[in-house]
Structure formats: structure tokens, C-alpha cells
Amino acid sequence: LVRFGAAQNQRTIKTQRELYLMQVLQGFLPLAILSVPLGLIIIGALFQISMNFMTLILTVLVWACPSVQAIVQLRFIRQSTFKSPE
């Protein structure tokens, strides 16, 4: 909007930056969380390692992905609602 000459106050700009940061986190945190269990599964398959109980731990790590996405969204909502208006 700034390119088109729209005036924005500092609070709007700050909120947009926070939203952008939360969207980036929401996009990359699942990749980071999934890379650990998937990497271990691939390494285990390549080197024919018996994982037994470790597969349960890897499953729990994969389950954490939607939780992390929800936590990121809730954190942004909580930050934006508890701030005092300027």
C-alpha cells in the first residue's frame, strides 16, 4: 500500500511486520519439526537400522506439527489483543 501512496501509521506497520513474522514461522516451523523424524527414518532405512521403540518417538514428533502451527497463530492473536491501543 505504501507504493500507491497510502498513508499508514506506525501501529499498522508494526502489526503488519508481526503478522509477516508469524506467517514465516508458521511456514518454516513445520519443516523444521518434520525434518528431524523424516531424516532419522531415511537414515534408518538407508543403513538398515532397527528402530523398534524409536518409531513411537518419531510419530509423536510428527504429531507435534499441527500443535506448533496452532501455537504460532494463538501467540500472534494473544499479542495483538492484549496490547493497549495507542
N, CA, C and O atoms as CSV, one atom per row, in Angstrom:
chain,resi,resn,atom,element,x,y,z
A,1,LEU,N,N,0.809,-1.199,0.000
A,1,LEU,CA,C,0.000,0.000,0.000
A,1,LEU,C,C,0.850,1.261,0.000
A,1,LEU,O,O,0.421,2.305,-0.490
A,2,VAL,N,N,2.025,1.166,0.535
A,2,VAL,CA,C,2.899,2.336,0.577
A,2,VAL,C,C,3.287,2.751,-0.835
A,2,VAL,O,O,3.443,3.942,-1.108
A,3,ARG,N,N,3.443,1.795,-1.725
A,3,ARG,CA,C,3.794,2.118,-3.110
A,3,ARG,C,C,2.739,2.978,-3.784
A,3,ARG,O,O,3.057,3.808,-4.635
A,4,PHE,N,N,1.495,2.781,-3.408
A,4,PHE,CA,C,0.401,3.509,-4.040
A,4,PHE,C,C,0.070,4.809,-3.326
A,4,PHE,O,O,-0.929,5.453,-3.646
A,5,GLY,N,N,0.879,5.194,-2.383
A,5,GLY,CA,C,0.704,6.464,-1.703
A,5,GLY,C,C,-0.219,6.412,-0.503
A,5,GLY,O,O,-0.609,7.459,0.014
A,6,ALA,N,N,-0.577,5.234,-0.051
A,6,ALA,CA,C,-1.447,5.123,1.115
A,6,ALA,C,C,-0.643,5.426,2.376
A,6,ALA,O,O,0.472,4.934,2.553
A,7,ALA,N,N,-1.219,6.230,3.231
A,7,ALA,CA,C,-0.545,6.585,4.481
A,7,ALA,C,C,-0.872,5.537,5.543
A,7,ALA,O,O,-2.022,5.121,5.691
A,8,GLN,N,N,0.147,5.121,6.271
A,8,GLN,CA,C,-0.040,4.147,7.340
A,8,GLN,C,C,0.609,4.677,8.606
A,8,GLN,O,O,1.676,5.290,8.574
A,9,ASN,N,N,-0.064,4.425,9.723
A,9,ASN,CA,C,0.555,4.850,10.972
A,9,ASN,C,C,1.513,3.767,11.469
A,9,ASN,O,O,1.545,2.662,10.928
A,10,GLN,N,N,2.272,4.084,12.477
A,10,GLN,CA,C,3.310,3.181,12.984
A,10,GLN,C,C,2.716,1.890,13.538
A,10,GLN,O,O,3.310,0.820,13.405
A,11,ARG,N,N,1.550,1.992,14.156
A,11,ARG,CA,C,0.921,0.802,14.732
A,11,ARG,C,C,0.542,-0.198,13.637
A,11,ARG,O,O,0.714,-1.405,13.813
A,12,THR,N,N,0.032,0.293,12.519
A,12,THR,CA,C,-0.328,-0.584,11.402
A,12,THR,C,C,0.907,-1.256,10.828
A,12,THR,O,O,0.890,-2.454,10.545
A,13,ILE,N,N,1.962,-0.502,10.658
A,13,ILE,CA,C,3.203,-1.055,10.116
A,13,ILE,C,C,3.770,-2.114,11.059
A,13,ILE,O,O,4.221,-3.168,10.613
A,14,LYS,N,N,3.746,-1.832,12.366
A,14,LYS,CA,C,4.262,-2.786,13.348
A,14,LYS,C,C,3.426,-4.067,13.350
A,14,LYS,O,O,3.975,-5.167,13.418
A,15,THR,N,N,2.108,-3.929,13.275
A,15,THR,CA,C,1.230,-5.096,13.246
A,15,THR,C,C,1.453,-5.924,11.992
A,15,THR,O,O,1.444,-7.153,12.049
A,16,GLN,N,N,1.655,-5.260,10.858
A,16,GLN,CA,C,1.919,-5.983,9.616
A,16,GLN,C,C,3.238,-6.745,9.690
A,16,GLN,O,O,3.330,-7.869,9.195
A,17,ARG,N,N,4.244,-6.156,10.292
A,17,ARG,CA,C,5.533,-6.847,10.447
A,17,ARG,C,C,5.403,-8.058,11.360
A,17,ARG,O,O,5.973,-9.114,11.084
A,18,GLU,N,N,4.650,-7.905,12.449
A,18,GLU,CA,C,4.438,-9.028,13.360
A,18,GLU,C,C,3.667,-10.149,12.667
A,18,GLU,O,O,3.984,-11.325,12.843
A,19,LEU,N,N,2.661,-9.785,11.883
A,19,LEU,CA,C,1.891,-10.784,11.151
A,19,LEU,C,C,2.779,-11.510,10.148
A,19,LEU,O,O,2.689,-12.729,10.003
A,20,TYR,N,N,3.628,-10.770,9.462
A,20,TYR,CA,C,4.544,-11.378,8.497
A,20,TYR,C,C,5.487,-12.361,9.191
A,20,TYR,O,O,5.723,-13.461,8.690
A,21,LEU,N,N,6.020,-11.962,10.339
A,21,LEU,CA,C,6.911,-12.840,11.095
A,21,LEU,C,C,6.189,-14.115,11.521
A,21,LEU,O,O,6.748,-15.207,11.417
A,22,MET,N,N,4.962,-13.987,11.995
A,22,MET,CA,C,4.201,-15.159,12.411
A,22,MET,C,C,3.899,-16.075,11.227
A,22,MET,O,O,3.909,-17.297,11.372
A,23,GLN,N,N,3.633,-15.495,10.063
A,23,GLN,CA,C,3.381,-16.317,8.880
A,23,GLN,C,C,4.641,-17.056,8.440
A,23,GLN,O,O,4.571,-18.210,8.019
A,24,VAL,N,N,5.777,-16.403,8.536
A,24,VAL,CA,C,7.041,-17.068,8.202
A,24,VAL,C,C,7.303,-18.210,9.184
A,24,VAL,O,O,7.694,-19.304,8.777
A,25,LEU,N,N,7.088,-17.954,10.474
A,25,LEU,CA,C,7.259,-19.014,11.473
A,25,LEU,C,C,6.297,-20.167,11.224
A,25,LEU,O,O,6.667,-21.335,11.344
A,26,GLN,N,N,5.057,-19.828,10.876
A,26,GLN,CA,C,4.062,-20.860,10.621
A,26,GLN,C,C,4.451,-21.709,9.412
A,26,GLN,O,O,4.103,-22.888,9.344
A,27,GLY,N,N,5.155,-21.128,8.479
A,27,GLY,CA,C,5.590,-21.880,7.311
A,27,GLY,C,C,6.820,-22.727,7.556
A,27,GLY,O,O,6.905,-23.851,7.062
A,28,PHE,N,N,7.780,-22.206,8.312
A,28,PHE,CA,C,9.058,-22.906,8.455
A,28,PHE,C,C,9.157,-23.820,9.675
A,28,PHE,O,O,9.929,-24.779,9.652
A,29,LEU,N,N,8.406,-23.556,10.730
A,29,LEU,CA,C,8.467,-24.434,11.900
A,29,LEU,C,C,8.030,-25.867,11.589
A,29,LEU,O,O,8.681,-26.806,12.046
A,30,PRO,N,N,6.952,-26.066,10.827
A,30,PRO,CA,C,6.616,-27.455,10.480
A,30,PRO,C,C,7.723,-28.148,9.690
A,30,PRO,O,O,7.963,-29.340,9.880
A,31,LEU,N,N,8.392,-27.421,8.815
A,31,LEU,CA,C,9.504,-28.021,8.076
A,31,LEU,C,C,10.627,-28.426,9.018
A,31,LEU,O,O,11.217,-29.496,8.872
A,32,ALA,N,N,10.917,-27.570,9.977
A,32,ALA,CA,C,11.976,-27.879,10.934
A,32,ALA,C,C,11.591,-29.066,11.813
A,32,ALA,O,O,12.419,-29.930,12.101
A,33,ILE,N,N,10.335,-29.100,12.233
A,33,ILE,CA,C,9.884,-30.194,13.095
A,33,ILE,C,C,9.867,-31.514,12.333
A,33,ILE,O,O,10.270,-32.546,12.869
A,34,LEU,N,N,9.406,-31.487,11.098
A,34,LEU,CA,C,9.315,-32.720,10.316
A,34,LEU,C,C,10.664,-33.206,9.806
A,34,LEU,O,O,10.825,-34.391,9.517
A,35,SER,N,N,11.629,-32.310,9.693
A,35,SER,CA,C,12.923,-32.725,9.149
A,35,SER,C,C,13.656,-33.700,10.072
A,35,SER,O,O,14.371,-34.582,9.596
A,36,VAL,N,N,13.487,-33.550,11.372
A,36,VAL,CA,C,14.174,-34.445,12.316
A,36,VAL,C,C,13.650,-35.880,12.202
A,36,VAL,O,O,14.447,-36.788,11.967
A,37,PRO,N,N,12.336,-36.122,12.359
A,37,PRO,CA,C,11.895,-37.516,12.264
A,37,PRO,C,C,12.065,-38.108,10.870
A,37,PRO,O,O,12.428,-39.276,10.735
A,38,LEU,N,N,11.808,-37.322,9.841
A,38,LEU,CA,C,11.962,-37.855,8.490
A,38,LEU,C,C,13.422,-38.152,8.173
A,38,LEU,O,O,13.727,-39.141,7.508
A,39,GLY,N,N,14.314,-37.308,8.642
A,39,GLY,CA,C,15.738,-37.568,8.445
A,39,GLY,C,C,16.177,-38.847,9.137
A,39,GLY,O,O,16.940,-39.634,8.577
A,40,LEU,N,N,15.691,-39.052,10.361
A,40,LEU,CA,C,16.042,-40.278,11.083
A,40,LEU,C,C,15.457,-41.519,10.411
A,40,LEU,O,O,16.100,-42.567,10.365
A,41,ILE,N,N,14.244,-41.396,9.894
A,41,ILE,CA,C,13.632,-42.532,9.199
A,41,ILE,C,C,14.412,-42.861,7.932
A,41,ILE,O,O,14.650,-44.032,7.635
A,42,ILE,N,N,14.807,-41.847,7.191
A,42,ILE,CA,C,15.569,-42.072,5.958
A,42,ILE,C,C,16.933,-42.683,6.275
A,42,ILE,O,O,17.369,-43.617,5.601
A,43,ILE,N,N,17.601,-42.161,7.295
A,43,ILE,CA,C,18.902,-42.723,7.691
A,43,ILE,C,C,18.740,-44.175,8.143
A,43,ILE,O,O,19.550,-45.036,7.800
A,44,GLY,N,N,17.684,-44.432,8.916
A,44,GLY,CA,C,17.430,-45.805,9.361
A,44,GLY,C,C,17.162,-46.748,8.204
A,44,GLY,O,O,17.599,-47.899,8.224
A,45,ALA,N,N,16.448,-46.268,7.198
A,45,ALA,CA,C,16.163,-47.111,6.033
A,45,ALA,C,C,17.415,-47.335,5.194
A,45,ALA,O,O,17.640,-48.439,4.698
A,46,LEU,N,N,18.223,-46.304,5.033
A,46,LEU,CA,C,19.430,-46.444,4.213
A,46,LEU,C,C,20.456,-47.390,4.839
A,46,LEU,O,O,21.082,-48.193,4.146
A,47,PHE,N,N,20.615,-47.282,6.144
A,47,PHE,CA,C,21.619,-48.106,6.827
A,47,PHE,C,C,21.027,-49.358,7.469
A,47,PHE,O,O,21.717,-50.071,8.198
A,48,GLN,N,N,19.753,-49.625,7.199
A,48,GLN,CA,C,19.036,-50.800,7.702
A,48,GLN,C,C,19.170,-50.945,9.218
A,48,GLN,O,O,19.553,-51.997,9.731
A,49,ILE,N,N,18.846,-49.865,9.911
A,49,ILE,CA,C,18.908,-49.840,11.374
A,49,ILE,C,C,17.530,-50.212,11.920
A,49,ILE,O,O,16.518,-49.684,11.458
A,50,SER,N,N,17.486,-51.104,12.883
A,50,SER,CA,C,16.229,-51.460,13.536
A,50,SER,C,C,15.889,-50.373,14.556
A,50,SER,O,O,16.670,-50.114,15.473
A,51,MET,N,N,14.738,-49.743,14.400
A,51,MET,CA,C,14.397,-48.603,15.251
A,51,MET,C,C,13.497,-48.969,16.428
A,51,MET,O,O,13.475,-48.235,17.417
A,52,ASN,N,N,12.773,-50.048,16.363
A,52,ASN,CA,C,11.891,-50.530,17.427
A,52,ASN,C,C,11.126,-49.402,18.121
A,52,ASN,O,O,10.205,-48.834,17.535
A,53,PHE,N,N,11.496,-49.073,19.363
A,53,PHE,CA,C,10.768,-48.088,20.166
A,53,PHE,C,C,10.926,-46.667,19.630
A,53,PHE,O,O,10.084,-45.810,19.900
A,54,MET,N,N,11.973,-46.411,18.891
A,54,MET,CA,C,12.223,-45.059,18.386
A,54,MET,C,C,11.138,-44.602,17.407
A,54,MET,O,O,10.912,-43.401,17.255
A,55,THR,N,N,10.467,-45.542,16.746
A,55,THR,CA,C,9.402,-45.150,15.819
A,55,THR,C,C,8.254,-44.473,16.554
A,55,THR,O,O,7.602,-43.590,15.995
A,56,LEU,N,N,7.996,-44.870,17.793
A,56,LEU,CA,C,6.956,-44.221,18.589
A,56,LEU,C,C,7.327,-42.768,18.868
A,56,LEU,O,O,6.478,-41.882,18.776
A,57,ILE,N,N,8.561,-42.527,19.200
A,57,ILE,CA,C,9.034,-41.159,19.451
A,57,ILE,C,C,8.936,-40.323,18.177
A,57,ILE,O,O,8.539,-39.158,18.224
A,58,LEU,N,N,9.296,-40.911,17.050
A,58,LEU,CA,C,9.209,-40.192,15.779
A,58,LEU,C,C,7.765,-39.860,15.436
A,58,LEU,O,O,7.489,-38.792,14.891
A,59,THR,N,N,6.846,-40.758,15.747
A,59,THR,CA,C,5.429,-40.499,15.499
A,59,THR,C,C,4.942,-39.326,16.340
A,59,THR,O,O,4.196,-38.480,15.846
A,60,VAL,N,N,5.345,-39.264,17.580
A,60,VAL,CA,C,4.953,-38.147,18.450
A,60,VAL,C,C,5.504,-36.835,17.899
A,60,VAL,O,O,4.817,-35.815,17.950
A,61,LEU,N,N,6.716,-36.841,17.380
A,61,LEU,CA,C,7.283,-35.625,16.795
A,61,LEU,C,C,6.492,-35.170,15.573
A,61,LEU,O,O,6.317,-33.970,15.357
A,62,VAL,N,N,6.019,-36.112,14.783
A,62,VAL,CA,C,5.207,-35.750,13.617
A,62,VAL,C,C,3.859,-35.198,14.070
A,62,VAL,O,O,3.326,-34.283,13.444
A,63,TRP,N,N,3.307,-35.741,15.145
A,63,TRP,CA,C,2.048,-35.231,15.681
A,63,TRP,C,C,2.187,-33.798,16.189
A,63,TRP,O,O,1.194,-33.072,16.235
A,64,ALA,N,N,3.360,-33.383,16.560
A,64,ALA,CA,C,3.571,-32.044,17.118
A,64,ALA,C,C,3.405,-30.944,16.079
A,64,ALA,O,O,3.216,-29.782,16.440
A,65,CYS,N,N,3.470,-31.278,14.827
A,65,CYS,CA,C,3.442,-30.268,13.768
A,65,CYS,C,C,2.176,-29.397,13.799
A,65,CYS,O,O,2.307,-28.173,13.824
A,66,PRO,N,N,0.965,-29.959,13.797
A,66,PRO,CA,C,-0.225,-29.100,13.867
A,66,PRO,C,C,-0.289,-28.290,15.157
A,66,PRO,O,O,-0.794,-27.167,15.160
A,67,SER,N,N,0.215,-28.848,16.242
A,67,SER,CA,C,0.217,-28.124,17.515
A,67,SER,C,C,1.078,-26.878,17.429
A,67,SER,O,O,0.695,-25.817,17.921
A,68,VAL,N,N,2.227,-27.001,16.811
A,68,VAL,CA,C,3.129,-25.856,16.685
A,68,VAL,C,C,2.497,-24.782,15.805
A,68,VAL,O,O,2.614,-23.594,16.107
A,69,GLN,N,N,1.839,-25.175,14.737
A,69,GLN,CA,C,1.173,-24.194,13.884
A,69,GLN,C,C,0.097,-23.449,14.665
A,69,GLN,O,O,-0.031,-22.232,14.540
A,70,ALA,N,N,-0.671,-24.170,15.463
A,70,ALA,CA,C,-1.716,-23.531,16.258
A,70,ALA,C,C,-1.120,-22.601,17.308
A,70,ALA,O,O,-1.662,-21.524,17.555
A,71,ILE,N,N,-0.024,-22.998,17.922
A,71,ILE,CA,C,0.618,-22.161,18.939
A,71,ILE,C,C,1.112,-20.854,18.328
A,71,ILE,O,O,1.004,-19.798,18.951
A,72,VAL,N,N,1.650,-20.919,17.120
A,72,VAL,CA,C,2.121,-19.701,16.452
A,72,VAL,C,C,0.952,-18.759,16.203
A,72,VAL,O,O,1.064,-17.558,16.449
A,73,GLN,N,N,-0.162,-19.286,15.720
A,73,GLN,CA,C,-1.332,-18.439,15.471
A,73,GLN,C,C,-1.873,-17.853,16.769
A,73,GLN,O,O,-2.181,-16.663,16.835
A,74,LEU,N,N,-1.989,-18.683,17.796
A,74,LEU,CA,C,-2.510,-18.194,19.071
A,74,LEU,C,C,-1.596,-17.154,19.696
A,74,LEU,O,O,-2.073,-16.221,20.342
A,75,ARG,N,N,-0.304,-17.298,19.516
A,75,ARG,CA,C,0.638,-16.311,20.056
A,75,ARG,C,C,0.427,-14.952,19.392
A,75,ARG,O,O,0.422,-13.919,20.062
A,76,PHE,N,N,0.254,-14.962,18.075
A,76,PHE,CA,C,0.018,-13.695,17.385
A,76,PHE,C,C,-1.298,-13.076,17.840
A,76,PHE,O,O,-1.360,-11.873,18.094
A,77,ILE,N,N,-2.345,-13.881,17.943
A,77,ILE,CA,C,-3.646,-13.355,18.372
A,77,ILE,C,C,-3.546,-12.798,19.779
A,77,ILE,O,O,-4.081,-11.727,20.068
A,78,ARG,N,N,-2.868,-13.516,20.651
A,78,ARG,CA,C,-2.730,-13.052,22.034
A,78,ARG,C,C,-1.942,-11.748,22.100
A,78,ARG,O,O,-2.313,-10.836,22.839
A,79,GLN,N,N,-0.856,-11.654,21.333
A,79,GLN,CA,C,-0.061,-10.428,21.328
A,79,GLN,C,C,-0.870,-9.255,20.797
A,79,GLN,O,O,-0.780,-8.148,21.329
A,80,SER,N,N,-1.651,-9.483,19.765
A,80,SER,CA,C,-2.371,-8.371,19.148
A,80,SER,C,C,-3.580,-7.940,19.969
A,80,SER,O,O,-3.988,-6.782,19.881
A,81,THR,N,N,-4.170,-8.837,20.767
A,81,THR,CA,C,-5.345,-8.450,21.543
A,81,THR,C,C,-4.999,-7.841,22.891
A,81,THR,O,O,-5.768,-7.032,23.410
A,82,PHE,N,N,-3.867,-8.207,23.471
A,82,PHE,CA,C,-3.520,-7.697,24.789
A,82,PHE,C,C,-2.754,-6.381,24.760
A,82,PHE,O,O,-2.469,-5.811,25.813
A,83,LYS,N,N,-2.422,-5.899,23.587
A,83,LYS,CA,C,-1.706,-4.627,23.508
A,83,LYS,C,C,-2.679,-3.478,23.728
A,83,LYS,O,O,-3.820,-3.510,23.268
A,84,SER,N,N,-2.212,-2.484,24.429
A,84,SER,CA,C,-3.063,-1.323,24.659
A,84,SER,C,C,-3.099,-0.455,23.407
A,84,SER,O,O,-2.072,-0.272,22.754
A,85,PRO,N,N,-4.267,0.080,23.065
A,85,PRO,CA,C,-4.357,0.931,21.872
A,85,PRO,C,C,-3.571,2.219,22.055
A,85,PRO,O,O,-3.543,2.813,23.133
A,86,GLU,N,N,-2.941,2.627,20.976
A,86,GLU,CA,C,-2.119,3.850,21.039
A,86,GLU,C,C,-2.832,5.005,20.387
A,86,GLU,O,O,-2.299,6.114,20.343
